Every structure is written in C-alpha cells, then in structure tokens.
C-alpha cells in the first residue's frame, strides 16, 4: 500500500491501529511476528575463513608444497627440519598480519557507527511512554519533535510546522517541510519520488523543526533504508588494481617455478643417464632450492606491512581504511565523484550577503523572528536556515539572548508553507514590534513602506524594482534569499491570525545565505586537476545551487555541463555513454542515478572513487573502485560498504589520501622490483651452478637471504618519502601490468648483474681456497657467494629508492634503510663467523681478505646501476 496516497484514516484502518495506539499485547505479537526494528548487520567472516583467505595465494601454496617436500626429504635423509620450520613461520606471519589488520580496520569502523535512535516516544494503551526503538512495530503511534532521529518509516497524522532533514535518503541538503494531506498521483504517474512524499517520515532522517504524531508503516529491513541496505548485497565487489597485479604476479611466478623445476629435473635425468632413487632425490632437492629461490617469501609480508603503514599515515590525515588492499587504489584514481553537502561545503548555512537597512538592525530582526537558539558556548541549535540567521546576528554583536530580554516574544504566527512567511510580535518599553520574515516575493507584496536612513517612506515602484533586482542578484549566485519586514503596534494585537498581522509592513531588507565551500577544497580541486584527476559533483540539491558551488570550486568549467536527474533519466545508455565525459555536475539525482554514473566511468575504463554519506549513496559507493563514506554525517549502511571512511567528511582529505596512495604504490613497486630482482639472481645462480655441476647455495641459505637480508630493506623501502612530482603526473593506468614502465627490463638486467657478481665471488673463493680454477664444490666459494649475494642485495636496495633518479641526488635520507643495511651486514657476518650458526648453515670461516673481496664485489652493484639509470635518463630526454 502506498500510504502517502491515502488519507490518514484509511492508513490507520489498513494497519489495524488507532490514534490511541496499539495495546502492549498487540505490539508484543507484532514484534514476535515481524522481528525487531533493526537493520540486519552484515555477516562477518569467521577467524578461520579470514586465515584461510590469507594462505590461498598461489605463491603461499607453492611455499607450502616446498615445505612438504622438504619435510619428506628431511625424514628420508634424517636431516634438519630447518627449511620446513622457516617456510611455515613465513606463512604464519603473513596470515597473522593480514588477519590482524583486517580486524583492526573493522574495529575502527565500529567506533563510528552510532546513528540510529536509541529510544522513541510511543503511544500505547492510550498512554505516552518511551521504549527502545528496536521494539517499535508497524501500527505504533510515535511522537516526534525537533532533534529526534526518526526510528522507522511512518505516515504523518498530525503536524505542527514539521521539518525533516532527509539528506541521508534523498541527498537534499535543505530540510523538507512536512504536511498531513494525502498525495494524489498525476495522470500517467506511477509513483511519487521519495523526496516528494511530504506526508511521510523515514528511518535515518532527523526532525529539525516542529513536532508531529505519526503511525509506523514499516520497520527494520522493510523501511526505505532497509531496502537500500538489502539491495547492496546484489552489488559485486571487484578486485583492486593492486590485487589484480599481485594475482598476475603470482600466476607468472607459479608458472616460472614449475617450468624451471621441470627443466632442471630433466637436465639432471639426462646427465645421470639413468633413473634411480638417489638421482631423483637430488633432483628434488634442487627443485626445492629453485622454488625457494624463485618465490619472494617476504613479498606478502612486505606488501601487508607497507599497506599497514599507509593505513596508519592515512588515519593521521583523517582517512580510515577498511580494506587493506584498497589503500593504493586511490593512487590510480582518475575520477572522484563527490557529494556536495558537507564534503565540498561546510554543511552549515551561512549568511553571506544582505540588502536594505544596516546589518545590525536587519540581523536582529531576523534572529528574533526565528526559533533557533544561541547556546551559552556560542553554538546555535535549531533548523539550519534559522540557525544561520541567529549565528549571523551573533557575529555582528546582536546576541539573541540579550535581544529576547529586551524584546520578549508575546505572539507568533508560525511558518506555513502556504503563506511562506513567519511572524513574531515582541514587547518593547512603550509599544509592540512585529517582525515578519519569508520568501522575498511574498513579503514584498505585504509591504507598504520601507526604511531608508532611519526614515519611514512609502513603498514606490522604483524601490520595489531595486529590491527585486537585489533578490535576483543573490538568487543568481545560488543564495537562499529571505526578506524581512516589521510593523509597530501601539498595543498588543488582538489575535495571532496571520491575515491580521501580515499587512501594511515596513520593508527592512534581504539576506542571502548559502552552505559555503570548505576553504581548503578549492586548492584540493586544483591539485586534483594538476594530478590528472577529474572531479565530478553528484548531489541531491538544486541544479542552480550545485552549479554555483561547482563554478566557485573549478569543478564546472568551460565546456562541461550540469544536468539534473530528470534529464539523465531521459538519456538512454547509448546517449549517456556519449555524453557523460562532458558532464561535471549532476543535481537532484536518485540513488539509481548515482550507480549509473559510477558504472559509466568504470565501464569506460576509468578508476573511479565515489563519496557519500546517506543510505541513498551506498549502492554507488559499493559499485565504485573505491567507495568513500563520511565518518561524521555518514549512515551505518554507507560506512559498512565503504572502503575508506573520512573522519572529517572533507574532500581535501581524499586528495591527501590520493597522494598517500600514490606514494604507497610507488614504494610497493620499488619493493617488488627489489625482491624480484634479488630472487631472479638467486634462481639464475642456482640454475647456472646446476648446469655447471656444482652446488652454490643450499635452500636454507636462500631462505635466510629472502627473509633476513631482503625483507628488512624491502620494508624500509616502503617508508620512502613521496617523490616531489608525485601529484603532478597523470594517474597510472590501472590496466598496466606490474612490470610496466621498464620495470621488467630493470628486474632482468639487475638480476643478471647480481648473478654475475655472485658467480665471480664463488670462483674467487674456490681459487683462494684451493689455488685452482676448477668447477667443483667449494666451502669457501659457497660462503663468499653467500656474503656477496646478501650484501649485493642490500646495496641494491639503496638503488631502489628511485627507479630512474640518482640516489646521490634524492635530497633526503632513508634512515630505516641504512639501519636495515647495518643489521643485515651484522646478521650475515654472524651466520658466517659464529661457529654454532655457521655449523647449522654449513658455512666455513673465511679469511679477512676473502670477506673483503666478497664485500667489494657486492658494492659494485651501486655504480653499475647508477650508470644504467644515467643512460636511461638521457635516452628518455
């Protein structure tokens, strides 16, 4: 039943209710039948499932397989389980880090979720009482007044100047005046838009003015808010760009590992000339070595920790991240679709212009003719428009509390949407003064006089035109304009009748107000433009207001358009696909319009962010590549589906998060390049040594290098500061592979470079031990190769501070990276020289000269890579 299309008596009959309310027995039965008045909470993942998701990565699966093979071999050969223990420790640490961060983000969101009304005033058994809002049922009679959160959907039965803030559902920034009359559908009209259902109030909205009695028509998931929340389950969540890249990388590494292992196994079989257990066992050991060498065991942990650091940094900048992998998504954002109210603007109506008598006189009249109040702390409570008037008066020295003491209110004719005016009468010393405020065109028709330089003058056509011109000038700037007049009475009027009071007024002036832009947003929009990011405004507000704000901020520029939801509705998909790139402002939109806009950009290949606070924003937020909810004004539903929540509801915070996202992705790429280059050198060293018939390093050596020597520098790279031009370059292409921009070539040549240095170190060690250049196993050669590989990778991590820039011209120091280098050097020395550790790893003590040669070889990686970078920079220029 469309309750808004029926009169109140029919609604009560349909709901089996009456104005005296339900009985407690009836309410209990309905509660048992329909359930609590609550939105269903999203079913959380179990700890076991979260843990399983963390270890489902192909690289982790291969590691587990390698651990299993190592375990079998350790049993068969009665050998150490060191490899197995280290691999399992890596997997466990990765999983625990991922689960911990996910849980931490969820707790941060839970702290923000406090929107629903806790209690409601309800009439039951003919008596008023206060109950928990979750216990409300269909048919309950509820009482609402200013400041109340609407606990359920309800049809209004009685109303006294009721106004409701419905931005959470409609996006309309101005409170809606409510009525009690039924709504009739026009010819051919199938339904009434939610924002025009003036005789209904909805869960998630707030009463800002007046009072009302209403009958509950829907609770819980049957409410409009509940329907939107339920629809969210239909939206599919896609992978972030980083997830896609790491998935691709996992597949590549998986194929690489399997291919190399099969190739080496085949080579071993051919060289042996026969298939026997000993040869197969040896081949398996080499396969395990290659698997360990090819897989960057620390990559998952490094990415998780780098993202976690990003989460911490973003939280300090008022951006709370809910999904860890979404941290970097903003780094490649090409379009940011933003709500207007509260995000681009201050969500606080403010008087910015006036016309007529002096500001002090006009603001005092406006403040007295309003129901908003000035609190002791200087804040103002009340309906936003009236609060703006009281705040304006206070700013220029007209304290409403003092004004009320000198001119107490004795009569009033409340605002009525039909009259579009409000009047109040105040007692002065010797007489009474009336102030009337309302729509300029209406108030002006009631004015027979005007004030000029303190003189009362008859209204003239010339002055009337002057007022109308001032009104138009303010309206053209999308200001909300109110007019004010006054009337002096020698004695108290006999009646509050508006027809009696609102005649023969003296015109005082006009004031224009608007929800002003946040002062920092203009610079943030400019930064977006410079960074190649397209800002788009999507709002439920009027198109004129939206266009004015968009022009002021630079969102609406020459050649770009502002359209309404109604105009969008008329476009079919083909026409919209042709025009959407030119549209910068959407006004008076419905929830389905927002999702359509987001999908249009995404389908065209753009990485799209969407902001919002209301339930009506939730589907589009979930559909976007990264959804951004509001922490202050946002609803529970919106926060639950968002990837990121703004603690300050500020667009500038998004731009800061974009910069942080770019920095994080840059650093993750640096870490990936470093780790893959290092692992490639390990694979090539094992591969070439196997072809030549000797063992250069054991699996446990490679695990040590990957986990100790590589992980700490990779983590340190994750803390690298943003490069100076990071917000002056275009967003990266989300479709570009992980090896884009020459990274694949860099990994290849750097891997071969370190391999060459390690092989040379091995042969020098062999020669210094035996005095011969033969190709055989050598304990000194293995130890020197281990030192060279460990330290070459450490020195190479310093190269990775910039993919193309010289490390000698960065202008900053990464103290964590330097610390990691020192720690790795000490750890490498300890493993080689402390007898207990050296024995466990199969190393032999080497001479100082041998150790020095190994270190000098490893240092060569810096000047050689610097030379290649210089050539690359010159070729680019």
N, C-alpha and C positions, 0 to 999 in steps of 0.2 A: 504494500500500500504506500502511495506517495502522500505521506501525512501532510506535507506542505500544500497539497492541492485540495485538502478537505478542511471543513470548519472544525473548530475545537471540540464541539460536542460529538461529531462523528468519530474523531480521533479517540476520544475517551471511550466511546462505545466499542470501537474496534479493539482497543487494548484492555477491555473489561476493567476499567478504572473509573474513578470519580475524583472530584476536586478535594474531597476529604481524605484522599489517599487510599492505599491498599491497607488491608489488615496485616498484622505481623504473620499470621498463619498463611495468607495468600503469598506474601513476599517470600516466606521460607520455602513454600512449594515451588515457586518460580525459580528461586535460586538453585534449588536442587535439580530442577529440570533443565535449566539453561546454562548453569555454571556461573562462575564468578565474573564480575565486570573487570576483566583484565585482558591485556594483550598477551598472546602466547609468547613466551620467551623462546628465542632461538635455541635449539637443542645443541648444547656444546659438545665438542669432541672429547672422547674419553682420553685419559692419560696414555693408555695402551695404543690407541689409534694415532695420537699425535706422535708417539715414539716410533710407531711403525712407518708413518709418513716420512720421518726424518731419515730412516735407513733404506728407503725404497729407491734411492738414487742409483742409477746403473753403476757409477763409479764405486759406491759403497758396496754394492752387491759383488762386484769383481774383487774388492778387497776381502770380503768375507769368504769368497771362494778361494782366494790365495791363502787366507788363514787356515781354511780347512785342509788344503793341500799341504801346507807347511806342517800342520798338526799330524797328518798321516805320515809324512816323511820323518818327522821327529820321533814318532813311535817306532817306525821301521828301523831307523838308524840309531835308536837310543840316544838321540841328540837333544839339544836345548829347545825349549818352547818359547825362546825369546821373541822370535818373529811373530808367533801366534799372539802372544800377550800384547805386544806393541800394536799390532793391527787392530785387535779387539778394543784396546784402550782408545785408539783414534776414533773408531766408530762410535764408541760410547760417549766420548767427549763431544763429538759433533751433535749427536742426538740430544744430549742433555742441554747443550747450549741453545739449540733450536726450540726445544720444548719450553725452556725457561723464559726465553724472550717472548714467545707467543703468549704465555700465561701472564707475563709482566704487562704486556700491552693490553690484555683483556681487563686486568685489574684497574689500569688507568682509565679505561672507558667506564667501568662500573662506577667509578667515583664521580663521573659526570652525569650519570643517569638519575635525575631527580625532578621529573616534570609532572607526573600525574598527581591529581588532587588526592590528599590522604583521607580526608573526611568530607562528607556532604550533608547539607541540611535537607531533611526529607520529612514529608507529612505522612504519618501512618496512624491508623485508628483515629484520625482527626486531630492528632497532636504533632507539633513540630519536635523533631529530635535530630541529633547528629549521629551519623553512622559512618563506618568505613566505606569509602567509595566502591571498593570491590564487592560490597554486599548489595549494591543497587540492582534492581531488576526492572524489566520492562513493565510500564504501568505506574511506577513510582512517581509521586509528585515531588519535585525538587524546588527549592527556593534559591535563587541566585542574586548576588549583589556585587557591586564593584570590588574587584580584587580576587573574586572566586575563579578557580580553574573549572571549566565545565567538565563534569565527570563522565558524561555519556551523551549520546545523541538524544535530543529532546525537542518536542513541539511546544512553542510558547503559548501559554494560556492567558497570562496577564503580563503587562509590561508597563514600566514607568521610565520612559526615556532610556531604554536599554541600548547599550552599545557593546559590541563584542569584537575583540581582536582575533581575527581568523587567519592571520598570516601563515600559521603552521599548515593550514589546509589549502588556502587559496593563493597565498603569496601577496595578498592585498595588504599594503602597509598601513592604510588608514582604517580605523575601526569602523565596523558596519553598524548602522542604525537598524534596530530590530523592530518588527511590527507583530501584530497578532492576527491580522486578517489572512484568510486563505488566499493562495495564489492561483490564478486561472491561466491555463495554457493558451497561448495564441494559436490561431489556425495553422495547422501543419506542424506545430511544435510538439515534440515527443517528450521532452523533459525540460526541467529548469536547471541551469548551471548551479553548482553548489554555492558559489559566491552570491547568487541572486535569491537564494532561499531565505528571505528576510524573516520568516516566522519560525525558523529552526535555529537551534544552537548545537554545536558539535563538540565531541570529546577532543581535547587538545587545544581548544580555543580558550580565551580568557575574557571575563567580563570587566570592562574598564569604566563603565558608567551606568548609573541607574540600577534598577532591580527588576526581577521577573519571577513568575511562577511558571513551571513547565512540566510536561509529562514525558517521562523517559520512553523513547520509541525503539532504542537499540542499545545493547551493552556489549562490552568485550570485542570479540572479533567480528561481530555483526555491525559495528559502527563504521562510519566512513574511514576513520583512521585504521580500524582493524582490517577493512577490505584492502586498503593500500598495502598494509603490512603483509597480508596474506599473498597479495599479488607479487611481492618481492621474491617469493620462493620460485617463481617462474623464470626469473632473470638468471642468465648463466654468467658465472664469473670466469673471465678468461685469464690466461697466464700473463704475468707482467713481462715486459721486454727482457729483463734480466733472467727470469725463469726460462724463457724461451731460449736465450743464448746459452745458459748453463745446461739445458736439456740437450741442445745441439752438440755442445762440447762433450757431454757425457757419451753421446752416441758415437762421436768421432773417436774418442779415446777407447771406447769399448771395442770398436772395430779394429783400431790400431793394435791394441793389446792382443786380441785374438789372432790377428794376422801375423804379428811378429812372433808370437809363441809358436804358431803352426810352422812358420818358415824356419825358425831356429830348430824346432824339433825335427823337421825334415832334413835339415842340413846335418844334424847330429847323427841321424839314422844313416844317411848316405856315407858320411865319413867313417862310421863304425863298420859299415859293410854287413852288419847282421843285427837282428832284433833280439836283444836279451834284457833281462831284468835290470842289470847294472847300467846299461846304456839308457834304458827308459827312465830309470831313477835319476840319472844325471841330467837327462833332458828336462825332466820335470823340475829339477832344482833351478836350471837355467830359466825355464818358463816362469817360475815363481819370481826369480830375480827381475826378469823383464816386466812382469806385471807390476811388481812393486816400484820399479823404476819409471814405468810409463804413467802410473796414476799419481797425481799430486795429492797425497793423503791429506795434506793440510789445507787444500783448497776450500773444502766445505766449511771448515772451522774458520779460516781466514775471512771468507765472504760473510759468514754469520757474525763474526766479531766486528768487521768493518761496518756492516749494516747496523749492528747494535750501537756502535759509537755514533753513527749517523742519527739513530733514534734519540740518543741522549742529547746530541747537539741540537736536534730539531725541537726537543721538548723544552730546551732552554730558550728557544725562539718561539715558544707558544704553539708548536705543532706537535700533536701527539699521534704517533704512528701505531696503527692497529695491526697491520700485516707487515712483517719484517721485510719481505721481498718487494714491498711497494715503495720502500724508501727511495729507490733510484728511479722509479717510474716518472716522477715529476721532472727528473733531469732531462728526459727526452720529450716532455710535453710540448706540443705545438699549438694547442688551443686550450684556453681556460674559459669555460662557460661559468660565469659568476652571477649569483643572485645580487640584487641591488641593496635592499634594505638591510642595514646592519653590517654588511660586508664591504661594500663600496661607500656606504654612507654611515652616519653615526647612530642611526635608528633612534633619533631624538629630534622631534620637530623644533625648529628654532626660528624666531622672528629675525628677518634679515633686512627688512625694508619697511618704510612707513610713509604716509602722506596725510596732510591735514594739520591739526594743532600740534603743539610741541610734544615730543616723545613722552615726557614725564606725565603730562596730562592724559594723553591717549592710552599709555600703558596702564596707568592707574585705573581708568575706566574699564579697560579690557579685563584686568585682573579681578576687579570687584564683580564684574558680570561673568563669573566663572565659578565652577565648583572645585577646581583644583586647589590644593592647599600647600603652603610653604612650611616645611618642617623646620624644627629647631636647628638641624645641622645644615640648613641651606638647600637641601634637596626638595624636589617638588613631587607630590603624588597626585594622580588624577588622570583623566583622559588626556592623551598626548597633545592634542591641539590646545586644550585649556591649560595644560601644564606649561606649554611653550609661552603662553601669554603671561602667566604668573612669573616664570623664570625671566622673561624679558623685563617685566616691571622691576623685579628684584635687582637685575643687572644695572639698572639706571637709578637705583636708590629708592624705588617705590615698594617697600616691604608690605606684602598683602596683610600680614597680621596687624601691623600698625594702622593700615588703611581701614580694616574691619573695626578696629577700636574706635576710630574717629567717625566712621560712617557704617554702623551696623546695618545688616540687611533686615528688612521688615516684611517685604513681599517679593514674590517671584512668579514669573510665567516661564516654566521650564522650556527648554528647547523642544521643538516639534519639527519633524521632517517635512510636514506640510507647510508650515509657516517659514521654516528655515531661519528662525530667529530665537533668541532667548532674552528675557528682560528681568532685571532685578531693581528693586526700589530700596534706597538707603536713607536712614535718618541723619540729618545734619543738625546743627545747633538750632536754627530757626526755621528750617524747611526740610523738604524731602527731595532727593535727586534720583532719577531713574536712568539706568544705563541699558541700552539695547545693542546687542551685537548679533551679526548674522551675515548671510550672503549679501554682497555689495549691491546687486541689482534690486534686491527686496528692501533692504534697509533704506536705500536712497529714495525709493518711492514713498516712504513714510516720513521723509524729512522736509519740513517747510522752511527751515533756517540752516545757517551754518555759522561757525565761529571763525573769525579772522582777526588776528592781533587783539584777542580778548573781546571783540565786539560781536554782538548777535546781529546777523544780517539776513534778510530774506533770501531764500534759495532762488538763484537765477538759472536760466538755461545755459548761460556761459559757464557758470561754476559747475553745473551738473556735468557738462561735457568734459570739463577739466578732471572731475572725479572719475568719470568713465574711462578717460584716456590713461589716468594713473593705474586704474584697475587693469586695463588691457596690458599695459606695460609690464605689470607684475605677473599677470597670468601668462604672458608670452615667455617669461623666464621660468615657467612651470611652478611659480609660487602659489601656495594656497592662500587666497585673499579673504580677509574678514573686514567688515565695516562696523563702525560703532557710532551710535548717536546717543543723545541724552535729552532728558525732559525734566524740568524743575516743577515741583508741586508745592503749593503753599501749605497744604495739609495732606495727610496720608490718603492715597487713593482708596476709594470705597471697595474696590474689587481687584482680584488678581487676573481678571479677564484680559486676555491678550488684545482683544479688539479695542478695549478701553485704553490700555496702556500705550500700545504701539501706534500712536498717531501724533502728528504735529511735533516730530522730533527735531532736534538740532544736530546736524551732521558734525561729528568730531573728526573722523579720519578713517584711513585704511591701514592695515598692517599686512605684510606678506611674509609667509613662513614656508620653510622647506626643511626636509631632512638633509642637512648639509653633508657634503662628502667628507670622508676622513682626510685630514690634512696630508697624511703620508701616502695616500693612494695614488695621487697624480704622478708622483715620482716613480711609484711602483709600476704603473701602467707604462710610463716612458721606458722603464727598464725592460719591461716585457717586450715592447716593440723593438728595442735595441737587440734583445736576445732572440729575435725571430719568432716570438710567441704572439699569437692572435688572441686578444681579449674579446669576449662576447658577453653581453649583458642579457640575462633572461630573468624577467620579473613579472609578478602579477600586478604591478602598478600600472597607472595610466600611461599611455604612449607618450604624451607630451612631457610628463614629469621624467619618464625614463630617458627620453631623447635629450632633454636639457642636461640632466646629470651626465649622460654619456658624452655629450659635446664638451662639457666642462672638463671631463677627465681625459678626453682624447680617444675614447673608445669609438665614438661615431665621428668619422672623418669624411672628407670629400669622397664621393663615390660609394660610400657604404649606406645601408638602408636601415630603417626602423620599421618593423611590421608588428601587427597585432596577432593574437592567437586566432582571431576570426579570419584574418587574411591568410594566415598559414593553413587554416582548415580548408580553404578553397583551393589550395595548391595540391595537385596530385603528386605522386612520388617522383615522376619524371621532371615535372616543372620545378619542384623543390630541389632536386638534385642538381638542376641547372643554376639555381639562384642562391642557394644557401651560403656560398662563399662570399657573397656581397652583402649579406645581412649581418649587422653588428649588434642590433638591439631587437629583442623580442619582448613585447609588453602584453599584459592581460592574457597570459598563457595558462593552459590547463596542464595537469601532470603528464598526460599522454603526449602533449606537445614537446615538453622538455626531453622526454625519452627519444622522441623522433629527431629532435635537433642533435642530440648527442650521437645517436646512431648514424645520422647523415655524415657527420665529420669522421666518425670511426670507419664507416664503410668506404669512405674516400681515402682511407689510409693514414689519417691523422691521429696521433696520440692525444687523447682528449681528457681533460680534467673537468669535473663538474662540482660546483659548490651548492650548498643549500642548507636550510635549517628545518623546513617543515616536512610533514609527512608526505605532502604532495611532491617533494623533491626526491624522496627515497628511491623510486624506481629508476630515475635518470642517474642518480648517484651510483647505484649499483651497476648500471649499464656502462658507465664511463670506464676508461682505462684506470683512472684513479678517482675515487669519489671522496669529496671533502665535506665533512659535516661541521656544524657550528657547535662549539662547546658551551656557549652561554645561552643562546636562544634556540639551539637545536633540540629536536624531539628525540625520544629514546629510539624510535624506529630509524631515524636518519643516522644517529650515531652508530647503531648496530651494523648498518650496511656500509658505512664509510670506511675507506682505507686510512684516512687521516682525519683527525679532528682538530679544529683551530680553537685553542683555549681562549683566544681574544676576539674571535669572529672577524678577523681583519684580513683584507685582501693582500696587504703588504706582507703578511706572514707567509702567504702562499709563494710570493716571489722569493722570499728568503729561503723557503723550502726548495724551490726550483734550483737556486744556486747551490744549496747543500746537496741536492740530489745529483747535480752535475759533478760536483766535487767527488761525491761518493763513487759514482760510476767511473770517473777518471781513475780514481785510486784502485777500484776493483780491477779495472783493465790493467793497470800497472802491476798489481799483484798477480793477476792471471798470466801476464806476459812473463813476469819474473819466474813464476813457478813452472810454467810450461817450458820455458827456455831451459831452466835448470833440469827438469825431468827429461827433456829431449837429450841433453848432454849425457845424462845417466844411461838412457836407452842406447844411444849410439856407442857409448863407451863399452857397455856390456856386449852389444851386438858385434862390434869390430873385434873385441877381445875374443869372443866366441869363435868368430871366423878365423882368427889367427891361432886359436888353440890354447889360450891361457885364460885364467880367471883373474879379472882385475879387481872386482869388488864383490862381496857377498850380500845377500838380501838384507841382513841386519845392518850392514854399513849404509845401504841406500835408505832404509827406514830412518836411521839416525839422521842422515843428511836432510831427508824430507821433513822430518818432524822438528828437529832442533835447529839445524843450520838454515833451513828455508823458511820455516813458519814464523819465527820472530821477525826477520826482516820484512816478510810479506805483511805481517800485522802492522809493522812500523810504517810501511808504505801507505797503509790505509788511513793513517793520520796526517798524511801530507796536506799542506795548505792548498787552497784553490789557486790555480794559475791566474795571473792578472786579467787575462782576456776572457775568462770563463763565461761571463754574461754578455759578451759582445759577439759571440759566434752563434750561428744558427743551431737549432736543436738537432741532435744526431738523428739519423734515420733509424727508426725502430726496427726496420726490416734488415738493416745491415748486419752482417754476421759478426761474431765475436772477434774475427781476425781482420776486420775492416781497417782501412786507413794504413795499410802497410804493416799491420801488427803480425800477420802471418810470416812475412819475409823476415821481420826482426827476430821472431822466435827461432826461425830456421837458422839464420846465419849466426845468431848468438849461441844457439845450441851446438852447432858445429865448432864454433870458436872455443868454447869451454871444453868440448870433447878433445880437440887437438891439444890444448894445454895439459889436460889430464893424461892423455896417452904419452905425450913427451915426458911428463913428470914420472910416469911409471917406468919408462925405458931408462931414464937417467938414474932412477933409484935402483933399477936392476943392475945397471952398469957400475954404480958406486958400491953396490954390494958384492958383485961377482967379478967386475973388471971385464965383462963380456957383454956383447950386444945381441945375445941370443934371445929367441922368443920362447920363454918358459915362465912358469910361476915364480914369483919373487915376493918374499915377505916385505922387504924394504920398498920394492916397487909399489905394492898394494898400499902400504902406509903413506908413502909420498903421494900417490894418486888420490887417496882419501883426503889428505890435507889440502892438496891443490884444488880438488873439486869443491870441498867445503868452503874454502876461503875465496875461490873464484866466484862462487855463487854469492857470497857475502859482498864482495866488491862490486859484483854485477848489480846487486840490489840498489847500490848508490846510483848506477847508471839509470835505473828505472824511475828516478824521481821525476823525470820528464822524458816522454817518448822521443822528442826531437830536440829539445833545448839542451844546451850545455850545462852540466851540473856545476860548473865553475861560475856560472852567471845567474843562478837562481835567486840570489839575494836573500835567501833565508836558509836556516839550518833545521834539519830534522834530527833533534837530539835523541829521539827514541830509536831511530835507525842507527845512529852512531853507537848508542848503547847496545843495540842488538848485535852489531858487529863485534863489539868487545866481548859480549857474553858468548857469542858463537866461537870466537877465537880461543877463549879460555876453555870452553867445553870441548872443542876439537883437540886442543893440546892435552887436556885431562884424559880423554879417551885413548890417546896415543901413548901417553907417558906414565899414567898411574897404573902400576902392574895389575891390580885386580881388574880394572876396566879394560886395559889392553888385552889381558888374557881372555876375557869374555868376548871381546870383539875380534880376537885373532890377530892383533897387531903386534909388531915388534918395535922396540925402541930404536929410533934413528939418530944419526949423528947431527949436531947442530948445523953443519954445512948442508946436509940433506934437507933438513927442515927449512933452512933459509932459501934454498933453491926452489922448494915447493911453494913457499910464500911469494917469492919473486915472480914465478910463473903465473900465479893466481892474480897478482896485481896488474899484469898486462891486459886484463880484460877491460880496464878503465880507459887507457889511451886508445886502444883499438876501436872500442865502441864510440868514443868521442870523435875519432876520425871519420867513422862511417856516418855519424849524425851530421857532421860538418858537410860531408858530401851530399847528404840528403837535403839539408837546408839550402845549399847552393843550387841543387837541381830543381828544387821547388820554386826558388826565386826566378 
